[in-house]
Amino acid sequence: MKNFISVKDVENIDQLVLEALIEKKFPFANKEIGKNKTLGLIFLNPSLRTRLSTQRAAQNLGMDVMVMNLDKEGWSMETKDGVLMDGSAAEHIKEAAAVIGQYCEIIGVRSFPKLLNREEDYSNEVLNKFIQYAGVPVISLESATLHPLQSLADLITITEIWNSQVPTPGSRPKVVLTWAPHPKILPQAVPNSFSEWMLRSNVDFVITHPEEYELDARFTSLPSGSGQAKIIYNQEEAFKGADFIYAKNWSSYKEYGKIISQDKKWMITNKKMVLTNQAKFMHCLPVRRNVVVADEVLDDPNSIVIQQAKNRIYSAQVVLKKILQTLK
Ligand code: CP
């Protein structure tokens, strides 16, 4: 693995999940692999889980870690090429990325979309320029469009729970990604990414959202045309028989960055969860209680959000291990 930007960087998803579960069982077994190697974590946006879980993963592998909130602690950064830099930006991303690459063997970058211009956001300029200029492997800590470390943790969580339930041989879980209301304008990165990973996993995958909340079809269908997510606009219909309910808000992709609905009827409640096959409740966190999901669901034993967050360590750990194995 050279970089980790999306599911497309993974050769064999099932094998990666299996290896992550081995890392979880024996977290210090590869303590030597990261010796004298440094991971740089560069944040242009806030984080709790990604920041701490990725540090913990690196420590488990014996790596040193440097963390920088580049947006607050660094020089104001220019990202466009050929610009006359006589304004507020004191440093170009070309030098910034190249310099960080001198200090670190691997760099993680978090860069959210601005949600003003779809083409600009979906070009993932910051992440791609880090890949172009850093000279070392880059992992996404959530880009404008995708959050692969989260999706891998989600798949690890689904796999370990499904396998522990001793399902009927050959059966596969029904996994439902549901839009939920939120007062703020949020990116599409988590649902885009979750969809990409689910489409390549052995699950029956359904997305439910109000009309006009369709995600970019590049993420809800396979490139070969060999599969696509089932989209159901009726949330209660979609919930029927589900084994996993994954809630997330996102702003509109079509009417880019707009909130089209704040319909409170889409909040996840026990009344909806009883329609499912005693589904586990998932959310990437942070989550707004009683806006996205009712307390009764989040505090129920079927809520697995903390297990999901814990598995962020092992998704990062297996990815770092794979990249470290390629370094001399
Ligand atoms: N789920 C997730 O990425 O959490 P943070 O934004 O806190 O890192």
Residues whose N, C-alpha, C, O or C-beta is under 5 A from the ligand:
A	BS01	CP	P46 S47 L48 R49 T50 R51 C284 L285 P286
